[in-house]
Amino acid sequence: MSRPKALTSNEIVEQISKLSSWELKDTKLHREYVFKNFIEAFSFMSAAALKAEKLDHHPEWFNVYNKVQIDLITHDVEDRDSPALSCLDFELARFMEERFTEGTQR
């Protein structure tokens, strides 16, 4: 499997402008979600985990009761010795946004 390419600064700005409530924090794509309760938060994490496994791209995340904090970064980018943002980070972020929106519109 080929390693993803690091995005340029312009590509990152373009991609992040398409996501609501995501921000750059310490070079990572960051977002916090708040749910009605733990079951909804855990359901969201379960769906995101299945998508992450399909992408072979796993989030850094933290959960307490109804809150899920997420940081996304690619650790195995092509031609780099350090982590960077790649298309995988934005693909997973878009999936999470869709899942969150679907869940809150019930």
Phi, psi and omega in degrees: 000134181282151179277145180288155178270145176291139177280151176282167177302318179296319179295322179295314179301316180298314183291319182291333178293342180270356182247132177274137173071002173271148179215164172273129179219115182054046179068007179248155173278123190233143177202146172240131177250143176238128183247173179293326184199180182295321182299317178294320178296316182291323176298316177300314181296323179296315178296317179295324179296320178295318177295316180300320180294319177298322180280347189055046183214109193249136183283159165264120182214163184217134182231131169225119181047259186256010182245139176231118176258133185231136170235131179240135175198152181259122184272342184240048179290151181293138175060029179224146176265351181233156180298154178205167176281141178225178179300332179297323179298317182285328176295316179293320178298317179297319177300314181297319178299315179298315181297316180297314180298316178300318183291328182274350180264007177286000000 
